[in-house]
Structures are given as C-alpha cells and as structure tokens.
Amino acid sequence: MRCGDYVFSTSGNDDGFVRINGAKPESQKITFLKQKEDYNNIKMEWRMATSQPGLWVGMEYIKRDGKAFLNTQMLRASMNSPREFATYDCVKVK
C-alpha cells in the first residue's frame, strides 16, 4: 500500500510489525473499528524515528469500508516547535 511518500509492506520476520518504507516502527497499535478481524474497518498507529535527532513521525492509518487514508504528525522534542500535520489518500500497490 502507498500513502503519499510512505510505502507499507510486511516482513519475512513474522514479528507482526508493518514495515514503513522498509523500516520497522518503534511502536504499533491496531484497533478494529467495528468487529474483531474486520480489516476493512481498522485503525493502525505507529511512531517512527527519523534521521534527524529529536524528530519522530506519528502516523495514524484509518481504513473504513475499503477507503483508506494516513494522517501524520511530526513529533519534536521541543514543545515550542510548530506542529506539522499531513493527510494522504492510500492506494494499493500492484
């Protein structure tokens, strides 16, 4: 799946973590929005480190009734830094 500049895939490690641009996130949380094991109605949350010290990306992937989008927020060490948000539509990569 591709959401903007982010590509999501699985790993051969069978550790349960999604890979984002080939990297394993620091944390992952999965919530089924309607019923358990309903992957057409799901919310997944991740926190990823970036190459810049003190800068993380918080991600929230939401899929409802087959339509998916990704919300991102830059998480900075300083609370005085301006907030940066982005939203991307997601498409299935063939």
C-alpha positions, 0 to 999 in steps of 0.5 A, spaced: 500 500 500 502 507 498 500 513 502 503 519 499 511 518 500 510 512 505 510 505 502 507 499 507 509 492 506 510 486 511 516 482 513 519 475 512 520 476 520 513 474 522 514 479 528 507 482 526 510 489 525 508 493 518 514 495 515 514 503 513 518 504 507 522 498 509 523 500 516 520 497 522 516 502 527 518 503 534 511 502 536 504 499 533 497 499 535 491 496 531 484 497 533 478 494 529 473 499 528 467 495 528 468 487 529 474 483 531 478 481 524 474 486 520 480 489 516 476 493 512 474 497 518 481 498 522 485 503 525 493 502 525 498 507 529 505 507 529 511 512 531 517 512 527 524 515 528 527 519 523 534 521 521 534 527 524 535 527 532 529 529 536 524 528 530 519 522 530 513 521 525 506 519 528 502 516 523 495 514 524 492 509 518 484 509 518 481 504 513 473 504 513 469 500 508 475 499 503 477 507 503 483 508 506 487 514 508 494 516 513 494 522 517 501 524 520 504 528 525 511 530 526 513 529 533 519 534 536 522 534 542 521 541 543 514 543 545 515 550 542 516 547 535 510 548 530 506 542 529 506 539 522 500 535 520 499 531 513 493 527 510 494 522 504 489 518 500 492 510 500 492 506 494 494 499 493 500 497 490 500 492 484 
